[in-house]
Every structure is written in structure tokens, then in C-alpha cells.
Amino acid sequence: MPEVTAQGKTFECEQGSNLRRVLLEHGVELYNGKAAIINCRGIGSCGTCAVMIAGEVSKPNWKDLARRSLPPHSPTANLRLACQTKVLGDINVTKFDGFWGHKQETVWTPEH
């Protein structure tokens, strides 16, 4: 089973699991500020669950690509929407600041 490391926690999940669900089930603070209340609940329309992922995950689907092509996101940024990403192997996840998690400062890393 793949291992996910995020916010100082490491846990296993089934291969093919939805990353958003896995992170939330393990108490990872996926959303910044009021995005914890105001988000699309995983349908891929808001973009607030954007994270940087190192490791093996599914290719971006059309929802992920479409949302990340709109401001404040950038299609060239190394981010993915957790709600539209499937875990395929061991991964490390990093969250950045800003309502949409799109800024430069890290909120948390895999280790912290």
C-alpha cells in the first residue's frame, strides 16, 4: 500500500485512493483559513485544495487542468488539486499559503 507523508504524518492508503479524502481522514489541514469552510467539497471547481506532490499520482484530469488554468492558479505551477488526484505510489505532499494554496510560502511540508 502506498505511503502518504504530509504535515509531519505518514500513513498508508489503498492504491487509487482520492488524495483529498486520504488527507482529511488523517487530520491533515488541507485548507488555508476560510477555505476550510468555503470549498467545493471535492468536485474540482474551487481550487483551494492545491498542493505540491512528489511521487506517483494519477495524471491531471480535465477538471484539474481546467481549474488550474484560471487565476490565481497557473497551469505552469507545480501544483495539483488534491480532490482530483489519485494516489498510485508513495508520495510527499506540501501545502503553500494563500486562500487557494498558490503563493510562495509553505504552510506545511511533508516533515512539518
C-alpha atoms as one frame of an Amber mdcrd trajectory, in Angstrom:
protein
   0.000   0.000   0.000   1.261   3.484  -0.830   2.520   5.766   1.921   1.489
   9.418   2.070   3.647  11.884   4.017   2.121  15.297   4.802   2.227  17.783
   7.663   4.620  15.609   9.685   2.450  12.500   9.396   2.981   9.315   7.389
   0.124   6.925   6.736  -0.902   4.247   4.272  -3.818   4.237   1.869  -5.198
   1.994  -0.816  -3.683   2.440  -4.273  -6.016   4.650  -6.303  -7.386   6.481
  -3.252  -8.505  10.089  -3.628  -5.790  12.288  -2.102  -8.217  14.856  -0.631
 -10.158  12.185   1.232  -6.994  10.496   2.487  -5.515  13.744   3.820  -8.730
  14.800   5.553  -9.282  11.327   7.058  -5.831  11.548   8.654  -6.316  15.015
  10.141  -4.140  16.920   7.666  -5.103  20.605   7.451  -5.653  20.754   3.702
  -7.384  24.125   3.515  -5.978  27.536   4.425  -8.081  29.924   6.524 -11.705
  30.275   5.456 -11.171  27.826   2.599 -11.833  25.165   5.242 -15.444  26.397
   5.245 -15.769  27.760   1.711 -14.658  24.999  -0.656 -16.312  22.863  -3.297
 -16.142  19.659  -1.198 -14.125  17.804  -3.804 -15.806  18.486  -7.136 -12.768
  20.311  -8.539 -14.263  23.742  -9.077 -12.726  25.919  -6.342  -9.004  25.100
  -6.446  -8.446  25.575  -2.695  -7.005  22.075  -2.185  -3.986  22.764  -4.408
  -0.827  21.057  -3.161   2.619  20.168  -4.466   3.146  16.427  -4.771   6.354
  14.445  -5.142   5.780  10.822  -6.072   3.455   8.678  -8.110  -0.060  10.002
  -8.658  -2.624   9.937 -11.456  -2.256  12.243 -14.436  -4.225  15.502 -14.190
  -7.817  15.080 -15.368  -9.756  17.757 -17.238 -11.187  19.294 -14.042  -7.729
  19.682 -12.517  -6.299  21.143 -15.723  -9.244  23.498 -16.258  -9.276  24.911
 -12.704  -5.516  25.355 -12.543  -5.616  27.257 -15.847  -7.658  30.035 -14.174
  -6.310  32.736 -11.831  -4.962  32.820  -9.265  -3.543  29.454 -10.292  -1.175
  28.981 -13.193  -1.046  25.932 -15.449   2.756  26.062 -15.262   2.897  25.912
 -11.438   3.905  22.591  -9.928   0.586  22.124  -8.113  -2.269  19.652  -8.260
  -5.809  19.633  -6.888  -5.894  17.021  -4.122  -9.574  16.357  -4.828  -8.826
  15.306  -8.402  -5.678  13.267  -7.680  -5.391   9.530  -7.075  -2.521   8.124
  -5.040  -0.661   5.469  -7.049   2.560   5.126  -5.031   4.458   6.684  -2.145
   4.093  10.479  -2.124   5.195  13.577  -0.214   2.762  16.493  -0.052   3.476
  20.206   0.551   0.919  22.987   1.126   1.536  26.653   0.303  -0.097  29.795
   1.694  -2.900  31.887   0.237  -6.597  31.084   0.076  -6.014  28.818  -2.924
  -2.656  27.488  -1.712  -0.994  29.190  -4.666   1.555  31.506  -3.038   5.267
  31.007  -2.324   5.471  30.472   1.441   4.986  26.955   2.731   2.240  26.319
   5.269   3.410  22.782   5.885   5.797  20.286   4.326   5.888  16.520   4.381
   8.083  16.670   7.502   6.383  19.527   9.407
